[in-house]
Amino acid sequence: MNKSVQAGFTLIELVMVIVILGVLSAVALPKFVAVDDDAKQAAVNGFAGALSSASAINYAGRKANINNGVAVTKCSDVVAMLQSPLPTGFSVTTDSTAAANITVSTCVLTGHTNKTATFTVTGIL
């Protein structure tokens, strides 16, 4: 007697796999959509940190020797201290004046889709 053994999946097993994959994708998809928004905010935060660091380095250099660095009188002056310009769509929206020597100002950087981050500028003439 020869008995034939069938190999493969039943229709019920295939349907269950499809249902499980559908449920997993419905749960995971919203998390991936929110990642784009978080990435844009992280980019703005990163550039704001770079602007704060550039201001601090410039302040230290000018404090040691007035001929070092750049005179800073307003928030947007710090942008010139970066090695590369701000990306397209980024701007310093709060441009408060820091004209007095050694004045600390809080400035606002606006980036992708109106994401904002604050950074600190130390004005030094």
Order of alpha helices (4+ residues) and beta strands (2+ residues): alpha-beta-beta-beta
